[in-house]
Amino acid sequence: MSSYLEWMLKVLKESIELAGLPQETYDYLSKPDRILMVKIPVKMDNGKLVVFEGYRVQHNDALGPYKGGIRFHPEVTLEEGIALAMGMTLKNSLAGIPYGGGKGAVKCDPKMLSLRELEQLSRGYVRAIASIIGPEQDIPAPDVNTNPQIMAWMVDEYSKLKGYNVPAVFTAKPPELWGNPARIYSTGFGTVIAAKAAAERWLDGFEGKTVALHGFGNVGQYAALWATRLGAKVISVSDITGTVYDPNGIDPELGMRVVKETGGIINYPKGNKLNDPEASLYAEADILIPAAIENSITERNANKVKARLIIEAANGPTTPEAEKILYSRKDFIAAVPDILANAGGVIASYLEWVENLQWWFWDEEETRQRLASIMEKNFKRTADLWEKLKDERSDRLVTMRDAAFVLALRRVYNAMKLRGWL
Ligand SMILES: NC(=O)c1ccc[n+]([C@@H]2O[C@H](COP(=O)([O-])OP(=O)(O)OC[C@H]3O[C@@H](n4cnc5c(N)ncnc54)[C@H](O)[C@@H]3O)[C@@H](O)[C@H]2O)c1
């Protein structure tokens, strides 16, 4: 079994116990509702036929239609897809949006495909899964190596099959084709809303607080931008090329331009530079936002982290062993878990879907305010429960991640119970 699925099942079991839910919750949620395995034949540019393989996993729809991304990657496995779909059920539940969890993938290396081949593959995948997706059934979105252009092809293919436009079947489409302009920065923005809420609750506000960012791609760049716009000071930024540190503050827009033009933050024209891509993890900052890759903070380096708050923008940046080390530090407050902190993307997708269903569009600022308000509510609910659980369970370490899983599971459980599934 893949280690990710093993980890997910272990977390599921432990969280069900912590939530005080019956064992049948585990029996139900440890398996997906449905898996559709598909083949996608594509005539390549050289005239040869290549048959790709893909799948769609639908994990649980107690709370609403299945929702989760589509990944194009040469190393995808079905077990990973099951674990990711399970994670989406919990993430969507915690986010308080009316969705279940799903995930899809095509085993391919998009770097080896021409634009025409990529389009054919995207359309072929939609034809293959069309019978089980739909605005009220299952609403996919982009994930690793898929993007708004691919969503545009997919929504077009699905609409052709139906014979009329169906914008709400995919989200994170280009703004020109029923997407929402806030979607592009929604994950980074949402992370900053979580950071602000945490700083207001446990530090004395967000304004003037120092922020270190590990990772400066889509999520990291917009997190830096919105952290600065909302009054914090970004003092350290790392990407794969190295680290820039400036106690006077790093200009996110300049950083974004530098990365676009030169490929790395190391070419930022001011501040101190270090070739070490990890240095931001250890910066003297109030808040650390890991926004790069999984397993960045492990038992190897957790004791070097100085920030009091970690806001997980990346998926799985802090290992369970590292969390134990961090939480044992006297001045450490919390690692706001990925499932809560990086939900801005799927919440923006939800808002786009609501717009599409009604053919009624909010402007960008209104969408952003709705997104912020949902993130704030989710943060508060999780933080309240965490503080309560800590008091109740003095026999064990209860992390904020534990509280997030308990909250997510209770909502799915209640829906299943009310529907008579359990
Ligand atoms: N894009 C989204 O909407 C979204 C939503 C939820 C979660 N996430 C998660 O957020 C993380 C970042 O996603 P993204 O879309 O910004 O990716 P991206 O590829 O745009 O950016 C990744 C950044 O991390 C840097 N990086 C990679 N390895 C590094 C290392 N070892 N040390 C330092 N920096 C390193 C890269 O240089 C780059 O700046 C991922 O874990 C992703 O799963 C993304």
The ligand as a Gaussian input file, in Angstrom:
#p B3LYP/6-31G(d) Opt

LIG

0 1
 N       -1.725000      26.063000      -6.472000
 C       -2.742000      25.852000      -5.634000
 O       -3.850000      26.383000      -5.787000
 C       -2.559000      24.974000      -4.421000
 C       -3.674000      24.654000      -3.633000
 C       -3.503000      23.893000      -2.467000
 C       -2.227000      23.460000      -2.143000
 N       -1.165000      23.755000      -2.935000
 C        0.160000      23.269000      -2.519000
 O        1.043000      24.365000      -2.322000
 C        2.379000      23.991000      -2.651000
 C        2.936000      24.946000      -3.696000
 O        2.105000      24.930000      -4.846000
 P        2.327000      25.951000      -6.061000
 O        1.139000      25.803000      -6.931000
 O        2.713000      27.284000      -5.539000
 O        3.603000      25.281000      -6.768000
 P        4.661000      25.968000      -7.721000
 O        5.306000      24.866000      -8.474000
 O        4.057000      27.121000      -8.449000
 O        5.757000      26.600000      -6.700000
 C        6.568000      25.825000      -5.872000
 C        7.652000      26.732000      -5.280000
 O        8.412000      25.997000      -4.343000
 C        9.807000      26.148000      -4.644000
 N       10.504000      24.946000      -4.187000
 C       10.421000      23.683000      -4.671000
 N       11.232000      22.870000      -3.974000
 C       11.828000      23.625000      -3.032000
 C       12.779000      23.368000      -2.012000
 N       13.268000      22.151000      -1.807000
 N       13.169000      24.412000      -1.239000
 C       12.684000      25.669000      -1.432000
 N       11.789000      25.968000      -2.375000
 C       11.385000      24.955000      -3.173000
 C        9.861000      26.365000      -6.127000
 O       11.084000      26.976000      -6.511000
 C        8.648000      27.280000      -6.299000
 O        8.991000      28.599000      -5.941000
 C        2.280000      22.523000      -3.071000
 O        2.479000      21.727000      -1.929000
 C        0.845000      22.391000      -3.533000
 O        0.382000      21.050000      -3.447000
 C       -1.303000      24.496000      -4.070000

